[in-house]
Amino acid sequence: MKIRDIVNHRLYNQNISHQSFNNPTEVVQWMGCMQAQDYLASLWAIGLRTAPSKSRRETVIEQAIFGRKIVRTWSMRGTLHFVPASDVRWMLGLLTPRVIRSSAGRYRQLELDDTIFMKSRGIIEQALQGGKQLTRHELYAVLNFAGIATAGQRGIHILNHLAQKEVICFGPRRDKQHTFTLLDEWVPMGADLTHEEALATLAERYFNSHGPATVYDFATWAGLMVTDARKGIEQVRANFEHTSIEGQTYWFPEPIKEASSEINPEEVWLLPAFDEILCGYKDRSAILHSANEKSTLLKNGIICAVIVANGKAAGTWKRVLKKDKVICEHHFFLAPSKALNIGFEQKAEEFSAFLGKKAQISFMGGTICGPQ
């Protein structure tokens, strides 16, 4: 295996160059956890990994959320992710204590302590009890009325903390507003794994879906200490192969799928902002040339939607939603071939079908990226 092969294998194992699953719950479980801070973009991240059928619709992905099959919460690195409902508790238990400890300085700046968190918990549990779902601003109003100030980012840190403590999670959208609900009422049951079992389970899912990848990639993705990441792969190493490339050890599922190295070089994929193909690794150099990092990985933390072709990020794109159509704007890093332009148009049509709209293609006059 060479560096140039890594991305093709990742595209295969991440179910981008082929799709093994027919529903969104299977996709999220296979991936282990999927970045979801940009909600609309994350729906396409799941959709493009779902086999083309009636299941590949934005509405179907949301039905899995409303149906409590997948849960959106701050499960990993202090960032919003989609998690299989059956796994949400052990994943929060494994990954959030370290995030909470690392937030201690910020909590002090905001004058948030255990007393405030416990009082906020009681207030919010009472407000949401009985299956209620309230928006962020509605919960802020409840807290402010009870004498707990939410200004200056205090409110979002309180909600974040309570989600990481397995008290609340996101519920269904109300129109365009996201709601919160009690986790115990939304997902009453879940797997109960020991620390070692959780490490092994997460490692197995990560290297199956994201391999070839290094232990450092796994640690960065999950927000684990490298020592814990090593413990995870050591427990399941019998299920994986490994190889050394330029001094780094890459782990990947056994046997490696030959089809992954036979991808048509003219095949194009439109990946959403914050997609796992970029967020899932510490080292992104296999897919993203250093010259294109500034236009893809923005200083404000946004990871742009990318066009992937021939094993590399070939450009960025964004969508502009209109009432009856979606405008797909694109910016290629280099002058595109005719085949690349045609490929973009075809995938833009697939994306518009996912949204249930018509597609319109537009050129971005410069790199314009942001949440979709």
Disulfide bonds with the S-S distance in Angstrom:
none
